[in-house]
Amino acid sequence: MVTSNDNGPRAHEARAPQAAGRAPAPATPVDESVPLRKAVNTLAIVPKSTRITTLARKTYNVLLHQAQDQGLEKDVFRAPLGTIIRGLDFDSNDQALIKKHLRAMVSTTVEWQSPTTGEGSSWNVSGLLAHARLSKEQGQVWVEWSYAVNLRQELLEPSVFARLRLEIISQLRSHASVALYEICTRYKEVGRTARQEWRWWVPVLSGNPPSEKSARLEYRIFKRDTLKPSIAEINAISDIDIELVEHKAGRAVGDIQFRIAPKRQASLGLTRPPQPVDMELVTRAQRLGIGEEVVESVIQEHGEPALRAALESLQRRSASSYPEPVRDPARYLRALLPAEVARLQRQAEEQGARAA
């Protein structure tokens, strides 16, 4: 469950009891040079109830990295909220966003499975988190969380795992890119992932529970809308190159897997240490009446710089009711994006020309 104190004028705060004059224990800095060791059974999770968003998966990775650093001897883990996410103002309506993500991690039932049949030690079904709690202690917001008893040992001290670089994951735009990067990283020494029926990959990469809509999905659409963009993004940003391998059953594609090769030279722009998950754009968009799913879709298609610029234009327009109020903020935002993308491209070309 996600808990907070709903009594009194500040309903978003849950103050933990403390001795008079005693400050909360300071957070121990996480050794950011240590990669996240993510157990194989957590790589190909399949949601059974509601969708897992890109931000939720990234946030879960940061929480797990923190928990592994704090150690298996603890049952409950704590960290300042600012070390997990950024771009939120807890003393505003933004509190609803982090509560939404924590609530989803507690309530969303997932099936834990390895990308390779028979590799994991067991089968489990549970929530991503067992509980979550927010509290405000002497002006600083803390998040507290725990894991299901049946998974705690495997999550914190995994015997078979992928070594993940959170600074790379933070730059991937879609859930499919994050999930595919995690799976491929596990098998980069082997050179290829396990071979699975292509429909097996649909909920694993999309973060959506199986549904009638996904059952009707055609492979060519899945390849065009999910596989190709994710492969391109991973190859452009990460420390590995991957390639789709298709296996046909007659004339149709039956199974797929991915060939993996470590990059000879690490991609540029990946020298910064792992950062808190950035929710600033999501909160700005929500204040303007635009949902998180629209934000994720726009980032995946156009990138964060274009979204940031379009939100600034939308905010200026929304501040004025002339010639009439903005009736559909999401539609107005999408109408702004082509011009913003073109403007940013011109700026990049001009800067390149000046530097030449």
N, C-alpha and C positions, 0 to 999 in steps of 0.2 A: 504494500500500500504506500501511497504518498501521503505524508502527514504534515500538517501545519496547524497552528493554533488559530481557530476561527472566532475567538472571543475578543471583544474589544475593538477599538477603532482601526487597528492595523492588522487586518485579518490575514495578511500574507506572512506574518512573522511568527515563528515558533521559537521562543526563547528557552534555551536549555538552562537548568538551574546551575548556579555557580556560587561558590563561596564569596562573601563580600570582598570586593576589591581584587579578586583574583581574575586575571585575564585568561582567555581560552588558550590552551596549549598551542604553541606555534606550529605551523605546518612544516614538516621536514621536506626539504626540496627533493624532488624526484631526480634520480640520475638519468638525464635525458639522453645520454649516450648509449644506454641499455635499450635494445629493441623490445617491443612487445612480443612476448611468447604466447601466441594464440593457439590453443589446442585444436587439433584437426577436427574434432566434433563441433567446433564453433564456427568453422569456415563456411559450411554449406547449409546454414540454418534455413529452415522453411517455416515462415509464419503460418499459424493455423487460425488466427482470429482476425487481426488487422494488419495493415501495411507497416513495414519498417521503413522509415524515411532515411535519406542519406545522412541528415544531421543526427538522427538517433543512432545510427550505426557508428558514426564517427565519435559521438559522445560516449557510447558504450566502450569503444576502444580506449579512450582516454581514461575512463573510470577503471577499466581493467588494468591498464598500465600503472595507475596509481596504486591499486590494490596489490598487485604483484610486488611493488616496491615496499609497501607497508608490511607484507609478510603473511604467511599462512596461519601464524599463531593467533591472528585477529579474527573475530567473528563479524565485526562491524567495522566499516572503513569510513574515514572522514577526510575531507579536504576543503579548502576555501573554494567557493563557487567560481571565483575568478581564475583558478588554475584549470578548471574543466571547460568553461565556456567564457566567451567575451561578447561584448556588444549588447548586454542586457543591463537594464537599470532595475534592480530588485524593488526599489521604492516607487514603482510605477506599474502600469498595466502589463509591462513585459514579464512580470512574475508568472502570468498565465501561460506563457510559452514554455518556460523551463518546467513548470508543473505538468504541462501537457506531455512533454517528452519523457519525464520521469515516470508519470502515470502509465504511459504507453509501454515503457520498458518493464514495468511491474506486471501489467495486465495482459500484454500480448503473449499468448502462448506460442512457443516455437518448438519445432522438432529438431533436435540436435543430431547432426549426422556428418560423417566424414565424406569428402569428395571421392574417396576410393572405397568401394564396397568392401566391408570386412576389415578396414584399417582401424577404425575406432574400437575402443575396448567395450563399449556398451551403447545402448540406445536410451535416450532420455527425452522427456518432454517437460517443459517448465517455462516460467517467465524468464526474461533476460535478467531481471533483478528480483530478489525476494522482497525487498522493501526499499523505500527511499524516503528521506526526510530533509527538509530545509529548516535551518534555524539561523537566527541573527544573534550574534554574541559580540557585545561591545562594538557595534558598528560594522562588523564583518559578517557576511553571509557564508554559511557553511552548508555543504551537502553531505549527507550520511547515507550509506547504502550497504546492502549485504547480498549474498548469493544463496541460491537453493542448496540445501545440505547435500543433495545427491550429486551436485556439480562442483562444489567449492574446491575440493582437492584437485580436480582435473583442470579447473580454470586457473588456479593460482600456482600450481606446481605440475604443469603438464609434462607427460613423458614423451609424447609425439606432438610436435607443434611447428608452426610457421614463425619465422623471425620477421617481424613487420616493422617497417620504418614509418612512424606516424607522420613525419614531415612530408612524406610522399602522399600518404593517404589524405592528408589535409588539403592537398591541391587537386584531388580528383573530384569531378563535378557530380557524378551520378552514382546511385546505389550499385548499379551494374558494374561500373568501373571499379568501385571499392571492393565489391565481393569477388570479382574476377581477379583483381590484383592480389588479394589475399590468398585465393586458391592457387594461383600460378606461382606465387612466391614459395609456397609450401613445396612445390615440385620442381623448382628451378635447377636443382642439382641432378634430378632424374632426367630432365629435358622435355617432359611432357606430362600433362595431367592424365588422370584416368579417363577412359572412354565411357561416356554415358549417353543414353537416349536423349535426343535434343530437348524433349519436353521436360526432362529432369532439371535442366538448367533454367527453365523459365521462372519458377518461383524463387529459386536460389539467387538469380541475378536481379530480378525485378524487385524483390522485397515484398511482393504481393502474395496473399494466400491463393492457393488454387481456386479457380472459379469457373463458371460456365463460359465466361469471356475468354479466359486463358485456354480452356479446352478447345475453343474454336480457332485459336490462333494458328496461322499458317507459318511454316518455317521461313519462307522468304521474307515475311514481315518481321519476324523475330530477328532474323539476320540483319535486315536493313536498319531497323529502329534501335536494336539493342546491341547486337554483337559487333557490328562494324564500328559504331561510334566509340564503344568501350575499348576495343582493341586499338583504335587510332589514338585515343587519349592515353592509354597505358604506355604505348610505344613512344609517345611524345614526351611524357612527363617522368616516367618511372626509371628504375634501374634495371629493368628487364625488357626484352622484346618478345612478343608473343604472336603466334600465327594460328589461325583457325584450321583445323583438320577435319574434313567431312568424310563420313563413311556412309555409303549408299546401300539401301536395301532395295534392290531393283533399280528403278529410275529415281526414287525419292531418297532424300537424306534421312538416314535412320539415327545414327549416333554421331556425336561430335566430341572432339577433345582439342587441346591446345598445345602446340609446340612452344617451348620456352627456351630462351637463351639470355644469359646475363649480358648486359651491355659492356662493351670493352672499356668505355669511358662513361663515368656517371653523368647523368643529365645535368645541365646547368640549373642554378636557382634552387638547389636542394641542400644548401649548407646550413640553413637556419635550424635550430633545435625544434622539437615538437612544440606546437602552440596550442592554447585552448581552442576549442571549436568556436568558430566565428559565427555568431547569430545576428550580427548587426544589421545586415541587409534584410534578413527575415523580419526583424522587429520593425525596421523602417517601413517595409512593405505592408505589414499588418496594420500599422497606424494609418496607412492610406487606404485600407480596405482590400488588400490583396493577400490571398491565402498562401500558405507555405508551399503547396504543390505547384502553384503558378511560379513561385520564385525558383524552385528547384528546376522546373522545366526551362525557364528563361536562362538560368545559369548554364545548364547543360547545352543549350542551343547557341547562346550568344556570348557567354562569359560574364564574369563579375563586373569588369569595368563598364561594359555597355549597360548592364542592369543598374549600376550605381548612378550613371549619368542620366538614364531614363527616369529613375526615381526622383532625382533632383528636379528634372523638368516637370514631372507629374506633381511634385509637392508645390512648386510655384504656381502651376495651373489650378490646383485644388484650393489654393489660398484665395482665389478670386472666383466669384460666381458669374463673371462676365465672359462671354455673352450668356452662358448658362452654367449651372453646376455640372461637374463631372458625374455622370450617372453610372458609368461602368468603368471603375478604375483599372481593372485588369485589361479590358479591351483597349483602353486609352494607352496604357503602358506598352502593350504589344505594337500599337500603331507608331509609337515613338522609337522603337528599337532599331528599325532599319536605318534611320537617319543617324542615330547615335553610333551604330556600328560603322557606318561609312565615315563619320567624322573622326572616330578613333583611328581608323585605318589611314586616313589622310594625315593625321598627326604623326603616326608612326612612320609613314613614308617620308614626311618632311624632316623628321628628326634623323632618319637614316641618311637622307640626302645631305643634311648639314654635317653629319659626322664623317661622310665619305671624303 
